[in-house]
């Protein structure tokens, strides 16, 4: 028995076999013999297309299993599963006996690909292989072949014969690099499915350089004549309208056309309504004080008939009737009881002394040019008291502030009530400025002012 065992060992010596299969390593002790028995002993099963690479050194053998990848191929109306060692799309198709014709399109897992595209590109991007390694297609790969069909495309009078795998008319025209505008005519429509032998007709809109009422634009149209262009634009020419070409002029690509229309339109303009001032008394207020509650401007709407020629306004006539869109809200001027006597002295940067009372007023500004007189008029810039408008001269309502009254205006300084004005009513003081100053930036301010005498 010992001899037999020895002979058996001599005939079939034991060896260590390391099996590498899809990243898993298995080591077994096996007698020298066919690799298939060793793989069976290790529980490794080979499938169609799998390859075995073995290397032996002394008593150790390394076996690598190169698994074929399952790939589903769809072509010519059927689908089937193959197992392949191919690394490119074209290689897998060749193993399956599929030949690509002119215009045929291949999709790998729903994405368009070429025959030279690596099947494992997506897999390798996620799991980069070591240098020199060859990756087969990952499991679950699906290759779809869409066969090109012959179609013709007629653009105006130019005909193109081609083969395409595009599914729709729109994708065919895009594949050919053709831009389709809304004004172009396409038959069958863009969404139509392509079929073998289909003829697609594209009537391109013509480009017209149009100047309408002075505004330039590019118009794309299939109109045959200038009259057709006017109909498309909804224009009916009147006796005062001007057009650069006869109405029966044929429309060619690049045509230049100028149209100058005369038209009348009705326009509305909103204008503010200044709020009136309502004067009230309130015995509960401190003596000599004034409380002003601002009102709100109203809005009036005026209508005008406006005439335009070649886009420019040439006449504007106001139409009868004014609509009040919003009534003004009055400004309330509420006065307390009269002051009992002089107050404490006022201490200001440009005045220090007593004052009789303090009141709240609306202040505005004016100069000599606001009087409505020409500069050559002898009374230009002369106030109601005969003095010239300048800094320190103010216009007042004499029923509130008598002429000749000295006042102190914070931010302005001393002021003499020496003028009146049609727009100066109630608690309103118009501050004089020299004309050379221009707009002093005073605007309209509500202030507490001091009556000095």
C-alpha positions as CSV (number, residue, x, y, z in Angstrom):
1,X,0.0,0.0,0.0
2,X,2.8,2.3,0.8
3,X,4.4,1.7,-2.6
4,X,1.2,2.2,-4.4
5,X,0.7,5.5,-2.6
6,X,4.3,6.4,-3.4
7,X,3.7,5.5,-7.1
8,X,0.5,7.5,-7.1
9,X,2.4,10.5,-5.7
10,X,5.1,10.1,-8.2
11,X,2.5,9.9,-11.0
12,X,0.2,12.6,-9.7
13,X,2.2,14.8,-7.4
14,X,0.3,17.3,-5.2
15,X,0.6,21.0,-5.9
16,X,-0.8,24.3,-4.6
17,X,-3.2,26.1,-7.0
18,X,-4.2,29.7,-6.6
19,X,-7.4,30.6,-8.5
20,X,-8.2,34.3,-9.2
21,X,-11.8,34.7,-10.3
22,X,-13.4,38.2,-10.6
23,X,-11.4,39.6,-7.8
24,X,-11.8,36.6,-5.5
25,X,-8.8,34.4,-4.6
26,X,-9.1,30.7,-3.8
27,X,-6.2,28.4,-2.9
28,X,-6.5,24.6,-3.1
29,X,-4.3,21.5,-3.0
30,X,-4.7,19.4,-6.1
31,X,-3.0,16.6,-7.9
32,X,-1.3,17.4,-11.2
33,X,-3.9,17.1,-14.0
34,X,-6.2,19.0,-16.2
35,X,-7.1,22.5,-15.0
36,X,-10.8,21.7,-15.4
37,X,-10.6,19.1,-12.7
38,X,-8.8,21.5,-10.4
39,X,-11.5,24.2,-11.1
40,X,-14.3,21.7,-10.4
41,X,-12.5,20.7,-7.2
42,X,-12.5,24.4,-6.2
43,X,-16.2,24.8,-7.1
44,X,-15.5,27.1,-10.1
45,X,-17.8,26.7,-13.1
46,X,-16.9,28.1,-16.5
47,X,-19.5,29.6,-18.8
48,X,-19.6,30.2,-22.5
49,X,-16.9,32.5,-23.6
50,X,-14.9,32.3,-20.4
51,X,-11.1,31.9,-20.7
52,X,-8.6,30.2,-18.4
53,X,-5.0,31.4,-18.2
54,X,-2.6,29.2,-16.1
55,X,1.0,29.7,-15.1
56,X,3.0,27.0,-13.3
57,X,6.2,27.4,-11.3
58,X,7.6,24.5,-9.3
59,X,4.8,23.1,-7.1
60,X,2.7,26.2,-7.4
61,X,0.2,27.0,-10.2
62,X,-1.7,30.3,-10.7
63,X,-5.0,30.2,-12.6
64,X,-6.8,33.3,-13.7
65,X,-10.4,33.1,-14.9
66,X,-11.2,35.7,-17.6
67,X,-15.0,35.8,-17.5
68,X,-17.0,36.7,-20.6
69,X,-19.5,39.5,-20.0
70,X,-23.2,39.1,-20.8
71,X,-24.3,41.7,-23.4
72,X,-27.8,42.1,-24.8
73,X,-27.9,43.0,-28.5
74,X,-31.0,44.5,-30.2
75,X,-30.9,44.6,-33.9
76,X,-33.1,44.0,-36.9
77,X,-36.2,43.5,-34.9
78,X,-34.9,41.0,-32.4
79,X,-32.9,40.9,-29.1
80,X,-30.6,38.2,-27.8
81,X,-28.0,37.6,-25.1
82,X,-24.4,36.9,-25.9
83,X,-21.3,36.4,-23.7
84,X,-18.3,38.2,-25.1
85,X,-14.7,39.0,-24.3
86,X,-14.9,42.0,-26.7
87,X,-13.7,45.3,-25.4
88,X,-15.3,47.5,-28.0
89,X,-18.8,47.9,-29.4
90,X,-17.8,46.8,-32.8
91,X,-16.0,43.7,-31.4
92,X,-19.2,42.6,-29.6
93,X,-21.3,43.2,-32.7
94,X,-18.8,41.3,-34.9
95,X,-18.9,38.3,-32.5
96,X,-22.7,38.4,-32.8
97,X,-22.5,38.5,-36.6
98,X,-23.9,42.1,-36.9
99,X,-22.5,44.3,-39.6
100,X,-23.0,48.1,-39.5
101,X,-24.1,49.8,-42.7
102,X,-23.8,53.5,-43.7
103,X,-25.8,55.7,-41.5
104,X,-26.5,53.0,-38.9
105,X,-26.5,54.2,-35.3
106,X,-25.4,52.3,-32.2
107,X,-26.6,53.0,-28.7
108,X,-24.9,51.5,-25.6
109,X,-27.2,51.6,-22.5
110,X,-29.3,54.3,-24.2
111,X,-26.4,56.6,-25.2
112,X,-25.2,57.0,-28.7
113,X,-21.7,55.4,-29.3
114,X,-19.4,54.5,-32.1
115,X,-18.2,51.1,-33.1
116,X,-14.7,51.9,-31.7
117,X,-16.2,53.0,-28.3
118,X,-14.9,50.8,-25.4
119,X,-17.7,48.8,-23.8
120,X,-16.2,49.2,-20.4
121,X,-15.7,53.0,-20.6
122,X,-18.4,53.8,-18.0
123,X,-17.2,51.0,-15.7
124,X,-13.6,52.1,-16.0
125,X,-14.4,55.7,-15.2
126,X,-15.8,54.6,-11.9
127,X,-13.2,51.9,-11.1
128,X,-10.0,52.7,-12.9
129,X,-8.1,49.5,-13.8
130,X,-4.4,49.1,-13.3
131,X,-2.1,49.9,-16.2
132,X,-2.3,47.4,-19.0
133,X,-5.4,45.7,-17.7
134,X,-8.2,44.8,-20.1
135,X,-11.8,45.2,-19.0
136,X,-14.6,43.4,-20.7
137,X,-18.1,44.9,-20.9
138,X,-19.7,45.2,-17.4
139,X,-22.7,43.0,-16.7
140,X,-26.0,44.4,-17.9
141,X,-24.6,46.1,-21.0
142,X,-27.2,46.6,-23.8
143,X,-26.3,47.4,-27.4
144,X,-29.0,48.6,-29.7
145,X,-28.5,49.0,-33.4
146,X,-30.8,51.4,-35.3
147,X,-30.7,50.8,-39.0
148,X,-30.5,53.8,-41.3
149,X,-33.2,54.1,-43.9
150,X,-33.0,56.0,-47.2
151,X,-34.8,59.4,-47.3
152,X,-34.7,62.5,-49.4
153,X,-34.8,66.1,-48.3
154,X,-35.9,68.8,-50.7
155,X,-34.9,72.3,-49.6
156,X,-36.8,74.8,-51.8
157,X,-35.5,73.4,-55.2
158,X,-32.4,71.6,-53.9
159,X,-32.7,67.8,-53.3
160,X,-30.5,65.7,-50.9
161,X,-30.5,61.9,-50.9
162,X,-29.2,60.4,-47.6
163,X,-29.5,57.5,-45.2
164,X,-30.4,58.2,-41.6
165,X,-31.3,56.5,-38.3
166,X,-32.9,59.7,-37.0
167,X,-36.3,58.9,-35.5
168,X,-38.1,62.1,-36.5
169,X,-38.1,64.8,-39.2
170,X,-36.8,67.3,-36.7
171,X,-33.8,65.2,-35.8
172,X,-33.0,64.4,-39.4
173,X,-32.9,68.2,-40.2
174,X,-30.8,68.8,-37.1
175,X,-28.4,66.0,-38.2
176,X,-28.0,67.7,-41.6
177,X,-27.2,71.0,-39.8
178,X,-30.4,72.7,-41.1
179,X,-31.9,75.5,-38.9
180,X,-35.7,75.6,-39.1
181,X,-37.5,78.8,-38.2
182,X,-41.0,79.2,-37.1
183,X,-41.8,80.8,-40.5
184,X,-40.4,77.9,-42.5
185,X,-42.8,75.3,-44.0
186,X,-41.9,71.6,-43.2
187,X,-43.8,68.7,-44.6
188,X,-44.3,66.1,-43.1
189,X,-44.3,68.1,-39.8
190,X,-41.2,68.1,-37.5
191,X,-42.6,65.6,-35.1
192,X,-43.4,63.0,-37.8
193,X,-41.6,59.6,-37.5
194,X,-39.2,58.8,-40.4
195,X,-39.8,55.8,-42.6
196,X,-37.8,54.3,-45.4
197,X,-38.2,56.2,-48.7
198,X,-39.8,59.3,-47.1
199,X,-39.4,62.6,-48.8
200,X,-39.1,65.7,-46.5
201,X,-39.8,69.1,-48.0
202,X,-38.5,72.3,-46.4
203,X,-39.6,75.6,-47.8
204,X,-37.3,78.2,-46.3
205,X,-38.7,81.6,-45.4
206,X,-37.2,84.6,-47.2
207,X,-35.2,87.2,-45.4
208,X,-36.5,90.8,-45.8
209,X,-34.8,93.9,-44.4
210,X,-37.7,95.9,-43.1
211,X,-37.7,99.5,-41.9
212,X,-41.1,100.2,-40.3
213,X,-41.6,103.7,-38.9
214,X,-37.9,104.2,-38.6
215,X,-37.2,100.9,-36.8
216,X,-35.0,98.3,-38.6
217,X,-35.8,94.6,-38.3
218,X,-35.2,91.4,-40.2
219,X,-38.4,89.7,-41.3
220,X,-38.6,86.1,-42.3
221,X,-41.6,85.4,-44.5
222,X,-43.0,83.1,-47.2
223,X,-45.0,86.0,-48.7
224,X,-44.9,86.2,-52.5
225,X,-45.4,89.9,-52.9
226,X,-45.0,93.1,-50.9
227,X,-48.8,93.3,-50.6
228,X,-48.7,89.9,-48.9
229,X,-46.2,91.2,-46.4
230,X,-48.5,94.1,-45.6
231,X,-51.4,91.6,-45.0
232,X,-49.2,89.5,-42.7
233,X,-48.3,92.6,-40.7
234,X,-51.9,93.7,-40.5
235,X,-51.1,97.1,-42.3
236,X,-53.7,98.9,-44.4
237,X,-52.0,101.8,-46.2
238,X,-53.7,105.2,-45.9
239,X,-53.4,108.2,-48.2
240,X,-50.5,109.7,-46.2
241,X,-48.5,106.5,-45.8
242,X,-45.3,106.0,-47.8
243,X,-43.9,102.6,-49.1
244,X,-40.6,102.2,-51.0
245,X,-41.7,99.4,-53.4
246,X,-44.8,98.7,-55.5
247,X,-47.3,96.3,-53.9
248,X,-46.9,93.7,-56.7
249,X,-43.1,93.5,-56.2
250,X,-42.0,89.9,-55.9
251,X,-40.4,89.0,-52.6
252,X,-36.8,87.7,-53.0
253,X,-34.4,86.7,-50.3
254,X,-32.6,89.9,-49.1
255,X,-35.3,92.3,-50.2
256,X,-35.2,95.8,-48.6
257,X,-38.5,97.4,-47.8
258,X,-39.3,100.8,-46.0
259,X,-42.7,101.7,-44.7
260,X,-43.5,105.1,-43.2
261,X,-47.0,105.2,-41.7
262,X,-49.1,108.2,-40.6
263,X,-51.5,107.3,-37.8
264,X,-53.5,108.9,-35.1
265,X,-53.9,107.4,-31.6
266,X,-55.5,108.4,-28.4
267,X,-53.3,108.6,-25.4
268,X,-53.9,109.4,-21.8
269,X,-51.7,111.4,-19.4
270,X,-51.9,111.5,-15.7
271,X,-51.4,114.8,-13.8
272,X,-51.2,115.4,-10.1
273,X,-53.8,117.4,-8.3
274,X,-52.3,119.4,-5.4
275,X,-54.1,118.8,-2.1
276,X,-55.9,121.8,-0.7
277,X,-55.1,123.1,2.8
278,X,-57.8,123.1,5.5
279,X,-57.2,125.4,8.5
280,X,-58.4,124.3,11.8
281,X,-58.0,125.2,15.5
282,X,-57.4,122.9,18.4
283,X,-57.5,124.5,22.0
284,X,-55.8,121.4,23.4
285,X,-52.6,122.2,21.5
286,X,-49.8,124.2,23.2
287,X,-50.2,128.0,22.7
288,X,-48.6,129.3,19.5
289,X,-48.1,125.7,18.1
290,X,-49.3,124.3,14.8
291,X,-49.8,120.7,13.8
292,X,-49.7,119.9,10.1
293,X,-51.2,116.6,8.9
294,X,-49.9,116.2,5.2
295,X,-52.5,115.4,2.6
296,X,-52.2,113.3,-0.5
297,X,-52.1,114.4,-4.2
298,X,-55.0,113.5,-6.4
299,X,-54.7,112.3,-10.0
300,X,-56.4,113.7,-13.0
301,X,-56.4,111.9,-16.4
302,X,-56.3,113.9,-19.6
303,X,-56.9,112.5,-23.1
304,X,-54.9,113.5,-26.2
305,X,-55.2,112.8,-29.9
306,X,-51.6,112.2,-31.1
307,X,-50.4,112.1,-34.7
308,X,-47.3,110.1,-35.6
309,X,-45.5,110.1,-38.9
310,X,-42.8,107.6,-39.6
311,X,-42.7,106.8,-35.8
312,X,-42.3,110.5,-34.8
313,X,-44.9,112.6,-33.0
314,X,-45.9,115.6,-35.1
315,X,-49.1,116.8,-33.4
316,X,-50.9,116.5,-30.0
317,X,-54.4,117.9,-29.3
318,X,-56.1,117.6,-25.9
319,X,-59.6,116.2,-26.1
320,X,-62.5,117.5,-24.1
321,X,-63.2,116.1,-20.7
322,X,-61.0,115.4,-17.7
323,X,-61.3,112.3,-15.5
324,X,-60.4,112.4,-11.8
325,X,-58.8,109.0,-11.1
326,X,-58.1,109.9,-7.4
327,X,-59.4,112.7,-5.3
328,X,-56.8,114.7,-3.4
329,X,-56.8,114.5,0.4
330,X,-56.5,117.9,2.0
331,X,-53.6,118.9,4.2
332,X,-54.8,119.8,7.7
333,X,-53.3,122.8,9.3
334,X,-54.2,122.8,13.0
335,X,-53.4,125.8,15.2
336,X,-53.3,125.9,18.9
337,X,-54.3,129.0,21.0
338,X,-52.4,132.3,20.4
339,X,-49.1,132.6,22.3
340,X,-49.4,134.5,25.7
341,X,-46.2,136.5,25.2
342,X,-42.5,136.3,24.2
343,X,-40.8,133.0,24.6
344,X,-37.3,132.4,25.8
345,X,-34.5,133.8,23.7
346,X,-33.6,131.8,20.5
347,X,-30.0,130.8,20.3
348,X,-29.1,129.9,16.7
349,X,-25.9,130.0,14.7
350,X,-26.9,133.2,12.9
351,X,-29.4,134.7,15.4
352,X,-29.6,135.0,19.1
353,X,-32.4,136.9,20.6
354,X,-36.1,136.9,21.6
355,X,-39.0,135.7,19.4
356,X,-42.7,136.2,19.8
357,X,-44.0,132.8,18.6
358,X,-43.1,129.6,16.8
359,X,-45.3,128.3,14.0
360,X,-45.1,125.4,11.6
361,X,-45.2,126.2,7.9
362,X,-44.5,124.8,4.5
363,X,-41.4,126.3,3.0
364,X,-40.5,126.5,-0.7
365,X,-38.1,128.7,-2.7
366,X,-38.2,131.1,-5.6
367,X,-36.2,133.7,-7.5
368,X,-36.8,136.6,-9.9
369,X,-37.4,134.2,-12.9
370,X,-40.5,132.8,-11.1
371,X,-42.4,136.0,-11.4
372,X,-43.7,135.3,-15.0
373,X,-42.1,138.5,-16.4
374,X,-39.4,138.9,-19.1
375,X,-36.0,140.2,-18.1
376,X,-36.5,143.4,-20.1
377,X,-39.6,144.3,-18.0
378,X,-38.7,147.1,-15.5
379,X,-40.6,145.2,-12.8
380,X,-38.6,142.0,-13.3
381,X,-37.7,140.6,-9.9
382,X,-39.4,143.4,-8.0
383,X,-41.5,142.2,-5.0
384,X,-44.9,143.5,-3.8
385,X,-43.2,145.9,-1.4
386,X,-40.8,147.3,-4.1
387,X,-37.6,145.5,-3.0
388,X,-35.8,143.1,-5.3
389,X,-36.0,139.3,-4.7
390,X,-32.8,138.1,-3.0
391,X,-31.6,136.0,-0.1
392,X,-33.5,137.2,3.1
393,X,-36.7,138.2,1.2
394,X,-39.7,136.0,1.6
395,X,-43.2,135.8,0.2
396,X,-46.0,135.1,2.7
397,X,-49.8,135.1,3.1
398,X,-50.4,138.5,4.9
399,X,-53.4,137.1,6.6
400,X,-51.1,134.7,8.5
401,X,-47.8,136.7,8.6
402,X,-48.1,140.4,8.0
403,X,-45.8,142.1,5.5
404,X,-42.8,143.7,7.2
405,X,-42.5,140.8,9.7
406,X,-39.0,139.5,10.5
407,X,-38.7,135.7,10.8
408,X,-36.0,133.3,11.5
409,X,-36.0,130.2,9.2
410,X,-33.8,127.3,10.4
411,X,-31.3,126.3,7.7
412,X,-32.0,129.6,5.8
413,X,-31.5,132.4,8.3
414,X,-33.2,135.8,8.8
415,X,-36.1,136.6,6.4
416,X,-38.3,139.7,5.9
417,X,-41.9,139.2,4.8
418,X,-41.8,141.5,1.8
419,X,-43.6,139.7,-1.0
420,X,-46.8,137.8,-1.8
421,X,-47.7,135.2,-4.4
422,X,-50.7,133.6,-5.9
423,X,-49.5,130.2,-4.8
424,X,-48.6,131.3,-1.3
425,X,-51.6,130.7,0.9
426,X,-52.0,130.1,4.6
427,X,-49.1,128.7,6.5
428,X,-46.7,128.8,3.5
429,X,-43.5,130.8,3.2
430,X,-41.7,131.1,-0.1
431,X,-37.9,131.8,0.5
432,X,-36.1,134.2,-1.8
433,X,-32.8,133.3,-3.5
434,X,-30.7,135.2,-6.0
435,X,-31.2,134.1,-9.6
436,X,-27.5,133.4,-10.0
437,X,-27.7,130.5,-7.5
438,X,-30.1,128.5,-9.7
439,X,-31.8,125.7,-8.0
440,X,-30.6,125.9,-4.3
441,X,-31.8,122.4,-3.6
442,X,-34.3,123.6,-1.0
443,X,-37.2,121.7,-2.4
444,X,-40.3,121.6,-0.1
445,X,-39.8,121.4,3.7
446,X,-42.2,121.6,6.7
447,X,-40.4,123.6,9.4
448,X,-40.9,125.3,12.7
449,X,-40.1,129.0,12.1
450,X,-39.7,131.8,14.6
451,X,-41.7,135.1,14.4
452,X,-39.3,137.8,15.8
453,X,-41.5,140.9,15.9
